[in-house]
Amino acid sequence: MQTRQVNLGNALGLHARLAAQIVHVASRFTCSVSLAFKGRTANARSVLAVMMLAASVGGTILIEASGPDEAEAVEALSSLIGHRSPH
């Protein structure tokens, strides 16, 4: 299992478009991927579950992946979540 903590860089926090992008990226991998924020955990392949985390800008999200391509999944999601949007 691979885990990584990432600070949410998007100025809007974990909004609908970012949640959809997370699900799209997570779905490319065969490993299981989850996100955790303030004691809540979400399947990274579920838009509704990801949005329900309600993570705010600057919050720390824990990415957990387990499976054959877990390292690639963690890297891809870390890059996406930590990216600072110009908004």
C-alpha positions in Angstrom: 0.0 0.0 0.0 1.2 3.5 -0.9 0.1 6.6 1.0 0.9 10.3 0.5 -0.4 13.5 2.2 -1.1 16.3 -0.2 -2.1 19.9 0.5 -5.1 20.9 -1.6 -3.8 23.6 -3.8 -6.9 24.6 -5.7 -8.2 28.0 -4.7 -11.8 26.7 -4.8 -11.1 23.7 -2.6 -12.4 20.3 -3.6 -15.1 21.5 -6.0 -17.2 19.5 -8.6 -14.8 19.8 -11.5 -11.8 18.7 -9.5 -13.8 15.8 -8.0 -14.7 14.7 -11.5 -11.0 14.9 -12.6 -10.0 12.9 -9.5 -12.5 10.2 -10.4 -11.3 10.2 -14.1 -7.7 9.8 -13.1 -8.4 7.2 -10.4 -10.4 5.1 -12.8 -7.4 4.7 -15.1 -5.7 2.5 -12.6 -6.5 -1.1 -11.5 -5.5 -0.6 -7.9 -8.0 0.5 -5.2 -7.7 4.2 -4.4 -9.2 6.2 -1.6 -8.9 9.7 -0.2 -9.2 10.7 3.4 -9.8 14.2 4.9 -10.6 15.0 8.6 -11.5 11.4 9.5 -13.7 10.8 6.5 -12.7 8.4 3.8 -14.0 8.3 0.2 -13.6 5.9 -2.7 -11.7 7.9 -5.3 -13.8 6.4 -8.1 -17.0 8.0 -6.8 -17.7 11.6 -7.6 -20.3 11.9 -4.8 -18.0 10.3 -2.2 -15.1 12.6 -3.2 -17.3 15.7 -3.0 -18.7 14.7 0.4 -15.2 15.1 1.8 -15.8 18.8 1.5 -12.0 19.5 1.6 -11.2 23.2 1.7 -8.2 25.0 0.2 -5.0 24.3 2.1 -6.5 21.2 3.7 -4.4 18.0 3.7 -5.8 15.0 1.9 -4.4 11.5 2.4 -4.2 9.4 -0.7 -4.1 5.7 -0.3 -3.7 3.2 -3.1 -3.3 -0.6 -3.0 -2.6 -2.8 -6.0 -0.3 -3.4 -8.9 -0.1 0.2 -10.1 -0.4 1.9 -6.7 2.7 4.1 -7.1 1.6 5.5 -10.4 -1.9 6.2 -9.1 -0.6 8.0 -6.0 1.8 10.1 -8.1 -1.0 11.1 -10.6 -3.5 12.0 -8.0 -0.9 13.9 -5.9 0.0 16.0 -8.9 -3.7 16.7 -9.7 -4.8 17.5 -6.1 -1.7 19.6 -5.2 -1.8 21.7 -8.4 -2.5 25.3 -7.8 -5.3 26.6 -10.1 -4.9 30.3 -11.2 -8.5 31.1 -9.9 
